[in-house]
Amino acid sequence: MTQIDQGCNGGLMEQAMSTVVAAGGLLSEADYPYRGVGGTCQFYKDKVAGFISSWECLPQSDEKNMAAYVSTHGPLSIAINAGPMQFYLGGVANPLFCSPSGLDHGVAIVGYGTEGSKDYWIIKNSWGTGWGEKGYYRIVRGHGKCGLELSELLPQLGT
């Protein structure tokens, strides 16, 4: 398979989605775990665990509409400024300094909730289960933190 962007070292979400569609699917984390080291991407067609049949860019939205979309349609791929994520250990993050113009990492919003009086997003990250809350990040919802509402993609998951 041809490498697009920087392969396993990162790239643009639009090109990643197109690559997954062209490749014919995704492997499960159990079959292809995150290692956190450089190398060549691997793909084993016989181990495809799911696929994306298509994807679309959504118009920029507010977080209330994003929550309604996630609730109705499922995960939403977004870009986020990942600076504060480097130091995340758990809980609901509310970074003081996180420029929305510094979008540099792709993640998936997989849900949302409320803890006490804090509304939050549940974000699945790609850094493995040893990071954050078993691979997930919770960040305050409704405040446009770290630019998370500025770039949205919805993968149409295959069955």
Stockholm file with secondary structure:
# STOCKHOLM 1.0

chainA/1-159         MTQIDQGCNGGLMEQAMSTVVAAGGLLSEADYPYRGVGGTCQFYKDKVAGFISSWECLPQSDEKNMAAYVSTHGPLSIAINAGPMQFYLGGVANPLFCSPSGLDHGVAIVGYGTEGSKDYWIIKNSWGTGWGEKGYYRIVRGHGKCGLELSELLPQLGT
#=GR chainA/1-159 SS CCCCTTGGGCCCHHHHHHHHHHHTCEECTTTSCCCCSCCCCCCCGGGEEECEEEEEECCCCCHHHHHHHHHHHCCEEEEECCTGGGGCCSSEECCSSCCTTCCCEEEEEEEEEEETTEEEEEEECSSCTTSTBTTEEEEESSSCGGGTTSCEEEEEECC
#=GC SS_cons         CCCCTTGGGCCCHHHHHHHHHHHTCEECTTTSCCCCSCCCCCCCGGGEEECEEEEEECCCCCHHHHHHHHHHHCCEEEEECCTGGGGCCSSEECCSSCCTTCCCEEEEEEEEEEETTEEEEEEECSSCTTSTBTTEEEEESSSCGGGTTSCEEEEEECC
//
